[in-house]
């Protein structure tokens, strides 16, 4: 144990200590094979033996275990798991191991956050006459169009009148309490006619749209899901506003679909969100970053199919430097999170006491 637990700025610490240094500290650096921007070797966390199951990104200073751990993270996460301690204790141990000046570390981080990034001055060519800097002439410009996913969906000025009873709810195993909590209902008018309407809210909790699920198997000419024309799915994370009301120390569970979130909610797992697909957009990534921090735990639990496996690997890679990320992989092909029983969820550590 460290003699005393002192405040350490995690961001500054992660910038100051590299994964290679930590591997050397543990005396295992020679077990890893160096690539162009990577180190590969057996996983030291679960004491694995396969030579490529654990990979370090040198430039990003993060790691991933593709075997038993099914997770990854930054250098601080690695030490915390190796030492079986929390992030604060791990940070203090790293300060001692590498003889870091904790006051200087914290001060530099604070100064870096306050200081703006100045633009480099243009240098004159040799022999060119010196010129007095003048503001550039204003030229008429056409504003660049923002990427579609970065343009927010406008809040709706209305709510659909829905029927909260339909045989499909029982088919999906949804209780009346869940139906009411999620605002579900059958729609018999407009673009959602004949569908189960699922309200979608933005990060502020404002209603921005509905997803329409055809109850059962749709006719060939109709898609299973329908979104309103112009609605940008990639700009929202389903139920993120509600998840942010849950205790900060609870893990944020990311799944693919609406019904995954609903069924987890019925099991008492309230801090779960859906990407509404198997890929995470840049906007969704930023929204999740806003809802988490370096001390957060993110659990990625996608469908067990090719798209789900590709999607969860991408989320793991992109979020590993932002929070501690754990991936849940299912044994059965095509298994989905909504199929989890209470016992299985408890075994996975998803149910909070």
C-alpha positions in Angstrom: 0.0 0.0 0.0 1.1 3.6 -0.5 1.9 5.4 2.6 -0.8 7.9 2.0 -3.3 8.6 -0.8 -2.7 11.9 -2.4 -4.6 13.6 -5.3 -3.0 12.9 -8.6 -4.2 14.4 -11.9 -5.0 11.3 -13.9 -4.7 13.1 -17.2 -1.2 14.3 -16.5 -0.2 11.0 -15.1 -1.3 9.1 -18.2 0.7 11.5 -20.3 3.8 11.2 -18.1 4.0 7.4 -17.9 4.1 5.1 -20.9 2.9 1.5 -21.1 6.4 0.4 -22.0 7.7 1.8 -18.7 5.1 -0.1 -16.8 5.8 -3.4 -18.5 9.5 -2.8 -17.8 8.7 -2.1 -14.1 6.9 -5.5 -13.9 9.9 -7.2 -15.6 7.8 -8.5 -18.5 8.8 -6.2 -21.4 11.0 -8.8 -23.0 7.9 -11.0 -23.4 6.4 -8.6 -26.0 7.1 -8.5 -29.7 7.4 -5.0 -31.2 5.5 -4.0 -34.3 5.4 -0.6 -36.1 3.2 1.0 -33.4 2.4 -1.9 -31.1 3.6 -4.4 -28.6 2.1 -7.9 -28.6 2.4 -10.7 -26.1 0.6 -12.8 -23.5 -1.8 -11.1 -21.2 -0.1 -10.3 -17.8 -3.5 -9.6 -16.2 -5.1 -13.0 -16.4 -1.7 -14.7 -16.8 -2.3 -15.9 -20.4 0.1 -17.7 -22.6 -0.9 -16.8 -26.2 1.7 -14.6 -27.8 -0.9 -12.2 -29.5 -3.8 -12.0 -27.0 -2.6 -8.7 -25.4 -1.7 -5.7 -27.5 -0.4 -2.3 -26.6 -0.8 0.7 -28.9 2.4 2.7 -28.4 1.1 6.0 -29.9 -2.2 5.9 -28.0 -0.6 4.5 -24.8 -3.4 2.0 -24.3 -3.9 -1.7 -24.2 -6.4 -4.4 -25.1 -6.8 -8.0 -24.1 -8.6 -10.0 -26.7 -8.8 -13.1 -24.7 -10.2 -13.9 -21.2 -10.2 -10.2 -20.0 -12.3 -9.0 -23.0 -11.4 -5.4 -22.1 -8.8 -2.7 -22.5 -7.9 0.7 -21.2 -5.2 3.2 -20.5 -1.9 2.8 -18.5 -3.7 3.7 -15.2 -6.4 1.1 -15.8 -3.6 -1.5 -16.5 -1.8 -0.8 -13.2 -5.1 -0.8 -11.3 -6.0 -4.3 -12.6 -2.5 -5.7 -12.1 -2.3 -4.4 -8.5 -6.0 -5.1 -7.8 -6.6 -1.6 -6.4 -8.7 1.4 -7.4 -7.5 4.2 -9.7 -6.4 6.5 -6.9 -4.2 3.9 -5.3 -2.8 2.9 -8.7 -2.0 6.5 -9.5 -0.1 6.9 -6.2 1.9 3.8 -6.7 2.9 4.9 -10.2 4.1 8.3 -8.7 6.3 6.3 -6.3 7.6 3.8 -8.9 8.7 6.4 -11.4 9.7 9.1 -8.9 7.3 11.7 -10.2 6.9 15.2 -8.7 3.2 15.1 -7.8 2.9 18.8 -7.3 4.6 19.6 -10.6 2.5 17.0 -12.3 -0.7 18.5 -11.1 0.4 22.1 -11.7 1.5 21.4 -15.3 -1.9 19.8 -16.1 -3.8 22.7 -14.7 -1.6 25.2 -16.6 -2.1 23.2 -19.9 -5.8 23.2 -19.5 -5.9 27.0 -19.0 -3.4 27.9 -21.8 -4.8 28.5 -25.3 -3.0 27.0 -28.2 -1.4 29.9 -30.1 -1.2 29.7 -33.9 2.4 29.5 -35.2 3.6 32.7 -36.9 4.5 32.5 -40.6 8.2 32.9 -41.2 9.4 35.3 -44.0 11.5 33.8 -46.8 15.2 34.6 -46.8 15.8 37.9 -48.5 12.1 38.9 -48.6 11.3 42.4 -47.2 9.8 42.6 -43.8 6.1 43.4 -43.9 3.8 44.8 -41.3 1.2 42.4 -40.3 -2.2 43.4 -41.5 -5.5 41.7 -41.1 -6.4 39.6 -44.1 -8.9 41.0 -46.5 -12.4 39.6 -45.9 -13.5 37.4 -48.8 -17.1 36.3 -49.2 -17.3 32.7 -48.2 -19.9 30.0 -48.4 -20.4 28.4 -45.1 -19.4 24.7 -45.1 -22.1 22.3 -44.5 -21.8 20.4 -41.3 -21.7 16.6 -41.4 -25.2 15.3 -41.2 -24.6 13.4 -38.0 -23.2 16.5 -36.2 -26.4 18.5 -36.9 -28.7 17.9 -33.9 -32.2 16.7 -34.3 -34.7 19.4 -33.4 -37.0 18.8 -30.4 -40.5 17.9 -31.4 -43.3 20.2 -30.6 -45.8 17.4 -30.1 -46.1 13.9 -28.8 -47.9 11.0 -30.6 -51.1 9.7 -29.1 -50.4 6.0 -28.6 -52.3 3.0 -27.4 -50.4 1.4 -24.6 -51.8 -2.1 -25.0 -50.9 -4.5 -27.8 -50.2 -8.3 -28.0 -46.6 -7.5 -29.2 -45.6 -6.2 -25.8 -46.4 -9.6 -24.3 -44.5 -11.3 -27.1 -41.4 -9.3 -26.2 -41.9 -10.0 -22.5 -42.4 -6.4 -21.6 -44.3 -5.5 -18.4 -46.8 -2.7 -18.0 -44.3 -0.9 -15.8 -41.6 -1.0 -18.6 -44.2 0.1 -21.3 -45.0 3.1 -19.2 -41.4 3.9 -18.3 -40.3 3.9 -22.0 -43.5 5.6 -23.3 -44.2 2.8 -25.7 -47.5 2.5 -27.6 -49.2 1.3 -30.8 -49.6 4.1 -33.4 -52.6 3.9 -35.8 -52.0 7.2 -37.7 -49.3 9.0 -39.7 -45.9 7.7 -40.7 -45.8 5.4 -37.7 -49.2 3.8 -38.5 -49.3 0.1 -37.7 -46.1 0.2 -35.7 -45.0 0.2 -32.1 -43.7 3.8 -31.5 -40.5 4.1 -29.4 -39.8 7.7 -28.2 -36.2 8.9 -28.6 -34.8 11.7 -26.4 -31.6 13.7 -26.8 -29.0 14.1 -24.1 -31.0 17.0 -22.6 -34.0 14.7 -22.2 -36.0 16.5 -25.1 -38.2 14.4 -27.3 -36.6 14.5 -30.8 -38.2 11.6 -32.6 -39.8 8.2 -32.7 -38.7 4.8 -34.0 -41.4 2.6 -35.3 -41.1 -1.2 -34.9 -43.4 -3.4 -37.0 -45.0 -5.8 -34.5 -43.8 -9.2 -35.6 -42.4 -10.1 -39.0 -43.1 -7.2 -41.4 -44.4 -7.7 -45.0 -41.7 -7.8 -47.6 -42.2 -4.2 -48.7 -42.0 -2.9 -45.2 -38.8 -2.5 -43.1 -38.7 -3.9 -39.5 -37.9 -0.4 -38.2 -38.8 3.0 -39.5 -37.5 6.4 -38.5 -39.0 9.8 -39.5 -37.7 11.4 -42.7 -34.7 13.5 -41.9 -34.1 12.0 -38.5 -30.3 11.6 -37.8 -29.9 8.4 -35.8 -26.2 8.9 -35.5 -26.7 12.1 -33.6 -28.4 10.4 -30.6 -27.6 7.7 -28.0 -30.9 6.1 -26.9 -31.7 6.7 -23.2 -28.4 8.5 -22.5 -30.3 11.3 -20.6 -31.9 8.8 -18.3 -28.7 6.8 -17.8 -26.9 10.0 -16.7 -29.3 10.3 -13.7 -28.0 7.0 -12.3 -25.1 6.9 -9.8 -21.8 7.9 -11.3 -20.0 4.9 -9.9 -22.3 2.5 -11.8 -21.0 1.2 -15.1 -22.5 2.5 -18.3 -23.7 -0.4 -20.4 -23.7 0.1 -24.2 -25.9 -2.2 -26.3 -27.2 -2.1 -29.9 -31.0 -2.1 -29.7 -34.0 -0.5 -28.0 -35.3 -3.8 -26.6 -31.9 -4.7 -25.2 -32.2 -1.5 -23.0 -35.8 -2.3 -22.1 -35.1 -5.9 -21.0 -32.0 -4.8 -19.0 -34.2 -2.2 -17.3 -36.6 -4.9 -16.3 -33.7 -6.8 -14.6 -32.9 -3.7 -12.6 -30.0 -2.6 -14.8 -31.0 1.0 -15.4 -27.8 2.6 -16.6 -27.8 1.2 -20.2 -27.9 2.9 -23.5 -28.2 1.9 -27.2 -26.4 3.1 -30.3 -29.4 2.0 -32.4 -27.1 -0.2 -34.4 -23.8 -2.0 -34.2 -21.5 1.0 -35.1 -20.7 4.1 -33.0 -20.7 7.4 -34.9 -18.3 10.2 -34.0 -21.1 12.2 -32.5 -22.3 9.3 -30.4 -18.7 8.8 -29.2 -18.6 12.5 -28.0 -21.9 12.1 -26.3 -20.7 9.1 -24.3 -17.5 10.9 -23.4 -19.6 13.7 -22.0 -21.5 11.2 -19.9 -18.4 9.5 -18.5 -14.9 10.3 -17.2 -11.5 8.7 -16.7 -12.8 6.9 -13.6 -15.9 5.5 -15.4 -16.5 1.9 -16.4 -18.1 1.2 -19.7 -19.4 -2.3 -20.5 -19.9 -3.0 -24.3 -22.4 -5.8 -24.8 -23.3 -6.2 -28.5 -25.1 -9.0 -30.3 -23.0 -12.1 -30.9 -22.7 -11.9 -34.6 -20.2 -10.6 -37.2 -21.6 -7.0 -37.1 -21.7 -7.0 -33.3 -18.1 -8.4 -32.9 -16.8 -5.8 -35.4 -18.7 -3.0 -33.6 -17.6 -3.8 -30.1 -14.0 -4.1 -31.2 -14.2 -0.6 -32.7 -15.9 0.8 -29.5 -13.3 -0.8 -27.3 -10.4 0.7 -29.4 -11.9 4.2 -29.4 -13.0 4.4 -25.8 -10.1 2.6 -24.1 -8.2 5.8 -23.6 -11.2 7.6 -22.2 -12.4 5.1 -19.5 -12.1 1.6 -18.4 -13.8 -0.6 -21.0 -15.0 -4.1 -20.5 -16.4 -6.2 -23.3 -19.0 -9.0 -22.8 -18.9 -11.8 -25.3 -21.6 -14.5 -25.4 -20.9 -18.1 -26.0 -23.8 -18.7 -28.3 -23.9 -17.3 -31.9 -26.6 -14.7 -32.5 -27.2 -14.3 -28.7 -28.6 -10.8 -27.8 -28.4 -8.9 -24.5 -32.3 -8.9 -24.3 -32.1 -12.6 -23.8 -30.2 -12.4 -20.5 -31.9 -13.8 -17.4 -31.5 -12.2 -14.0 -29.1 -15.0 -13.0 -26.9 -14.6 -16.0 -26.8 -10.8 -15.6 -25.8 -11.3 -12.0 -23.0 -13.7 -12.9 -21.7 -11.1 -15.4 -21.7 -8.5 -12.6 -24.2 -6.3 -14.3 -26.7 -6.1 -11.4 -25.7 -3.4 -8.8 -26.3 -4.2 -5.1 
